[in-house]
């Protein structure tokens, strides 16, 4: 008989002579192993440029994932992956008062 533990599987065996059954860790089989998904590594290229108009005004331009690399950013369990954003552009305006 198998019983789930918090982080392992236990087998309940015969009594050890004192009237109580023995509980020992059961061998972990492929059926009981947690499934994991290993994601391939990736490299992205981000570019940025800033221009200062004056002491109080600055404009910035960013390109994230400039090569438009398709990659999985993270995984949930072994069945779901989060695909990262494609190439994105950002324009910013910073003003100091």
C-alpha positions in Angstrom: 0.0 0.0 0.0 1.4 3.5 -0.9 0.6 6.7 1.0 1.7 10.1 -0.2 4.0 12.0 2.1 4.9 15.6 1.8 8.0 15.0 -0.2 8.3 11.2 -0.7 6.3 8.0 -1.1 6.0 5.6 1.8 5.2 1.9 1.8 3.3 0.4 4.8 4.5 -3.1 5.6 3.8 -5.8 8.1 4.0 -5.4 11.8 7.5 -5.3 13.4 6.4 -7.4 16.4 5.0 -4.5 18.6 1.6 -4.5 16.9 2.3 -1.4 14.8 2.9 -1.6 11.0 6.3 -0.5 9.7 6.5 2.6 7.4 9.5 2.8 5.2 10.4 4.9 2.2 9.4 3.1 -1.0 11.7 3.0 -4.0 10.8 5.9 -6.3 9.8 4.6 -9.7 9.4 6.5 -13.0 5.7 6.6 -12.2 6.3 8.6 -9.0 9.1 10.9 -10.2 8.0 14.5 -10.7 8.1 15.5 -14.3 10.3 18.4 -15.1 10.9 20.4 -18.3 14.3 21.7 -19.1 14.3 24.8 -21.2 17.1 25.6 -23.7 19.3 28.6 -22.9 18.8 31.8 -24.9 20.6 35.1 -25.5 18.8 38.3 -26.5 20.1 41.7 -27.7 18.7 44.9 -26.2 19.7 48.3 -27.6 19.1 51.7 -26.1 19.9 55.3 -26.9 19.3 58.5 -24.9 19.5 62.1 -26.0 19.6 65.1 -23.6 17.9 68.2 -25.0 18.5 70.3 -22.0 19.2 70.0 -18.2 15.6 69.1 -17.7 14.6 67.1 -20.7 15.8 63.7 -22.0 14.4 61.4 -24.6 15.2 57.6 -24.7 14.6 54.9 -27.3 14.9 51.2 -26.6 14.7 48.0 -28.6 14.2 44.9 -26.6 15.0 41.5 -28.2 16.3 43.3 -31.3 17.0 40.0 -33.1 13.4 38.9 -32.5 14.5 35.7 -30.9 11.7 33.2 -30.2 12.3 31.5 -26.8 10.5 30.2 -23.8 11.0 32.5 -20.8 9.8 30.1 -18.1 7.8 26.9 -17.6 5.0 25.9 -15.3 5.2 22.2 -14.6 5.9 20.1 -17.6 3.1 21.2 -19.9 3.0 25.0 -20.0 5.7 27.4 -21.2 5.6 31.2 -21.2 6.9 32.5 -24.6 8.8 35.7 -24.2 7.9 38.9 -25.9 8.9 39.4 -29.5 10.9 42.5 -30.5 9.5 45.6 -28.7 10.1 49.3 -29.0 10.0 51.8 -26.2 10.1 55.6 -26.4 10.5 57.6 -23.2 10.5 61.2 -22.2 12.0 62.3 -18.9 11.5 65.7 -17.6 12.9 67.1 -14.3 11.1 69.9 -12.5 
